[in-house]
Amino acid sequence: MAPPLSLPCSGERCRGVRKVLAAVAFGFVAAAAASMYDDVEMVWGADHSFFYMDGDVDTVALCLDETHGSGFRSRDAYLYARFDIDIMLVANNSAGTVTSLYLMPEDVPWEYHDEVDLEFLGNVTGEPYTLHTNIFANGVGGREQQFRLWFDPTADFHTYSIVWNPKHIMILVDGVPLREYRNEAARGVAFPTWQKMKVQGSLWNADDWASAPPPGVAWCGDEPPESPWFEQQAAGDAAALRRAREEHMLYDYCADANRFKHTGLPVECTPASN
């Protein structure tokens, strides 16, 4: 995990340029021959972002003020990977801010696109952050699950991970598994299998909605889809996943019977028949 860093877009260094309302930092330990500056690109709000280093920690800081926020994406796209990103979130009154970490393809029509979302919903001073997650496959989302973080994510960097392989998608925080979405194509459940996706991050204002290698790629599609290695990984996380969900989950679309009272629960929310 990266050590705590001072944000270049907070304090007097930034106030001389603009009135900053919020700042967030994304970091990873750079490889000897690479840097975050080489591996990611700013896609909007470049004037509200900074690249900097502290020791071997390569970091991009995103800022949000009354005009706009900022966002970045990896230059490369991946089909299956593990992404580990160290993030320090907006401190103090963060109500209305959303810090996003997500996977998304390029040049795929919206009605067919895949996506894996982690969105950190800010709150008033002293209140905990909510981690909002969603998964889209073939253009269909609506698979929301929310969790209450059990630590102060503004005091230090914490590692947020997305594991995406042919068997499942798993979301972890500091190595603790919080969510698993399994590939159940045999039951007719859509799963992201063919769209290469880029890892992206952003800080934006969502007052009307939100209150309540390249960066961290650790594994990249070398294992064949039929490999038992994926099942072994999932089995090893099962007990920890169950415990974390019991302790930290706030909302699960699969448990929202009222939401689906006219259509029935989605297939992936129902027991598989033997």
Residue, then its C-alpha position, 0 to 999 in steps of 0.5 A: m500500500a502506498p504511503p500517505l502523500s500530500l496532494p498537490c491540488s490541496g492547500e496553498r499550492c492550489r488555492g493560488v490557482r483556483k478555489v478547490l472544493a475537493a481532491v482525490a489521489f490515485g497511486f501505484v508503485a511504478a515499475a522500473a521502466a514505466s511511470m503512471y504518466d506514460d501509462v495513463e492519459m487525462v481525458w477531461g479536466a487536465d487543468h484540474s489534475f497533477f502527476y507527482m511522485d513520492g519515493d517509488v509511488d507514482t500518483v495522479a491527483l484529481c481536483l474538483d471545483e465550482t467549474h468541473g472535475s477531472g478524469f483519466r484512463s489507461r492508454d492500454a485496454y485489457l481482456y481479463a486482468r487484475f487491477d489494484i489501485d491505491i486511492m485516498l479520497v476527498a476529506n472533510n465535507s465531501a457531500g455531492t462528490v463522486t470518485s469513480l474507478y471503473l472498467m469500460p471499453e471504447d468504440v462499443p455502442w452503449e446498448y452493448h457495452d460492458e462496464v464494472d463500476l466502483e463509485f465512492l459516494g461522499n458525505v458530510t464531515g464525519e460520516p462514512y463513505t459508501l462504496h456503490t458498485n455496479i456491473f454491466a454486461n451487453g448494455v444491461g446494468g442494474r446490478e447495484q450493491q452498496f457497502r459501508l467502508w469500515f475505515d476512514p478512506t481520506a486519512d491514507f491510501h487504501t487498495y481497491s481491486i477489480v479481478w476480472n477473469p473468465k470465471h468471475i468478477m471480484i471486487l476487493v478492498d485492502g484484499v478483503p473480497l466484497r463482491e463476486y459476480r460469476n460467469e453463469a452464461a450457461r444459465g443465460v446470464a450475460f458476462p463480459t467476455w469479449q470487450k477489451m476494457k480500459v481502467q478509468g478514474s474520475l472525480w465529479n460533482a453529482d449533487d443531485w444523485a450521490s450524497a448518502p503494469p498500467p495502473g496496478v495491472a497485476w495479472c493479464g489474461d495469460e491463463p486459459p479460460e478453462s484453467p482450474w486456477f480461477e475456481q481455486q481462487a474463488a473457493g479460497d475467498a468464499a468464507a472471507l466474502r461471506r463474512a465481509r458481506e454480512e458485516h458491511m453490505l448496505y444494499d443488494y439488488c438480489a435481495d430487493a424483492n419489491r423492486f422485482k415484484h412484477t418481473g421476478l429476481p434476475v436469474e443470477c439472483t436465483p439458485a442454480s438447479n443441479 
